[in-house]
Amino acid sequence: MRLVDHEGVDWIDMDDETLKQGTVHALEHIARCATIGEPDWIADARNFLPASPPIEFRHFAAEDEADAWQWLGATPLSPAAPAAT
């Protein structure tokens, strides 16, 4: 998943069961997660996971996006796709 200009999430109204299901789904399907640019929200993401999640996280500077894709072993589907609104 690629988030562009992500400004955060308001978790206050999120149902606890939805959060649990999302956490289980992430643990079953995500092996690596790269954040690129600012802010670095890795610490926030880890708050929803067990103490020692099997997910590797790594932060990259915005100018190092190509390195992030290489670390993930992936390529963007559309490198010049506009941000979703």
NORJO-V956795 format. One record per helix or strand of 3 or more residues. SS is the DSSP state (H for helix, E for strand). FROM is the first residue (numbers start at 1). TO is the last residue. Records with the same first field share a line. If there is no record, write none. Layout:
BEGIN
SS->FROM-TO ; FROM-TO
END
This chain:
BEGIN
H->11-13 ; 16-29 ; 42-46 ; 62-72
E->32-36 ; 56-60
END
